[in-house]
């Protein structure tokens, strides 16, 4: 009788530890997945901003006239002449996450 109680107690503890470990792993995976989705969103949004800025620069709109009202990003556009062409360096970084994207545009 004592052996069966001990076996039940040990098996119950083993099952409890196993389910605790599995539940912690599931919660961690969901947390990582959520963080990755947020980072993907910010990256896609910054790429959309870069594409918009490039379109505006192709239309010869001055840098001071390009307005993006998105408070989540720092946007910096630097222009310089290289020979006969005008070049732009476009920097976009997120204020809250570790997303930073750089692109360059050369207009002849």
C-alpha positions in Angstrom: 0.0 0.0 0.0 2.8 2.4 0.9 4.6 1.7 -2.4 1.5 2.6 -4.5 1.1 5.9 -2.6 4.8 6.8 -3.1 4.5 5.9 -6.8 1.4 8.1 -7.2 3.1 11.0 -5.4 6.3 10.7 -7.5 4.4 10.3 -10.8 2.2 13.4 -9.9 5.3 15.5 -9.1 6.9 14.4 -12.4 3.7 15.3 -14.4 3.5 18.6 -12.6 7.2 19.5 -13.4 6.7 18.4 -17.0 3.6 20.5 -17.6 5.2 23.5 -15.8 8.2 23.2 -18.2 6.0 22.9 -21.2 3.8 25.9 -20.2 6.9 28.1 -19.6 8.2 27.2 -23.1 4.9 27.9 -24.7 4.6 31.4 -23.0 8.2 32.2 -24.0 7.6 31.2 -27.6 4.4 33.3 -27.8 6.3 36.3 -26.3 9.1 35.9 -28.9 6.6 35.6 -31.7 4.8 38.8 -30.6 8.1 40.7 -30.4 9.2 39.5 -33.9 5.8 40.6 -35.3 6.3 44.0 -33.8 9.8 44.3 -35.3 8.5 43.1 -38.7 5.8 45.8 -38.6 8.3 48.6 -37.8 10.6 47.4 -40.6 7.9 47.3 -43.2 6.6 50.7 -42.1 10.1 52.2 -42.4 10.5 50.6 -45.9 7.2 52.2 -46.9 8.5 55.6 -45.7 11.7 55.2 -47.7 9.8 54.3 -50.8 7.6 57.4 -50.3 10.6 59.6 -49.8 12.2 58.2 -52.9 9.1 58.9 -55.0 9.0 62.5 -53.7 12.6 63.0 -54.5 12.2 61.6 -58.0 9.4 64.2 -58.5 12.0 66.9 -57.6 10.2 67.9 -54.4 12.6 69.6 -52.0 13.6 67.9 -48.8 11.9 70.6 -46.7 8.6 69.9 -48.4 8.6 66.2 -47.7 6.4 65.6 -44.6 5.9 62.3 -42.9 3.9 62.7 -39.7 4.9 59.5 -38.0 6.1 60.1 -34.5 7.5 56.6 -34.1 10.4 57.2 -36.4 13.4 59.5 -36.7 13.9 60.5 -40.4 17.0 62.1 -41.7 17.7 63.0 -45.3 21.1 64.3 -46.4 21.7 65.6 -49.8 25.1 66.2 -51.5 26.4 66.8 -55.0 28.7 64.2 -56.6 29.9 65.4 -60.0 26.9 66.2 -62.1 24.5 64.2 -60.0 22.6 64.8 -56.8 22.7 62.1 -54.2 20.6 61.6 -51.1 21.2 59.5 -48.1 18.0 58.5 -46.3 18.2 57.3 -42.7 15.1 56.0 -40.8 15.2 54.6 -37.3 12.5 53.7 -34.9 12.3 55.6 -31.6 11.1 52.6 -29.6 12.7 49.5 -31.2 16.0 48.6 -32.7 15.1 49.1 -36.3 17.3 51.3 -38.4 17.3 51.4 -42.2 19.5 53.3 -44.6 19.1 53.8 -48.3 20.7 56.0 -50.9 19.3 57.6 -54.0 21.2 59.1 -56.9 19.5 61.5 -59.4 21.3 62.4 -62.6 
